[in-house]
Amino acid sequence: MNKWAKNYSELLSMPSYCGSHQKIIVSEENRVQHRGINNDRNKVRQIKIDGDMWTKGTSTVRADYLLLNEDKKTAYIIELKGSDIEHALEQIKNTDVNLSEALSDFQKYWRLVYRTSTKKMKNRNENELQRKCPNLVIRKNSLEESI
């Protein structure tokens, strides 16, 4: 596709990697994972931004996944990273900005799961990052949450 969805109907045209009312939605890459638990069996969609919306190898900065809870109107922008956390934050921010119109009715949450941190990140406190970005949750190796 190699373009950002301009509206919600364009997002709906993207393939979903989970069942419409699936209980556990796993996004996995770089030996790290995010698990969204859909206890209420709401209508959900898992969209692979890096690979479907944007072809691998293109230079556009983007997150890995978008997890939507259509009933609760929540959107999780998920980046699964090996180690470059600074770049991961840039990917999440860019995805948020470029999908803002398509997700205008949704509350957006940023999720970053990483395998190892760089020296640069060790010098930055995760709490400091979360104060600057209140919808950001950062975890090492895995993150499981109710969506």
ABEGO torsion letter per residue (X at the ends): XGBBBABAAAAAABBBABBAABABBBBBBGGBBBBBBBAAGBBBBBBBABGAABBBGBABBBBABBBBBAAAGBBBBBBBBAABAAAAAAAAAAAAAAAAAAAAABBBBBBBBBABBBAAAAABBAAAAAAABAABBBBBGBBBBBX
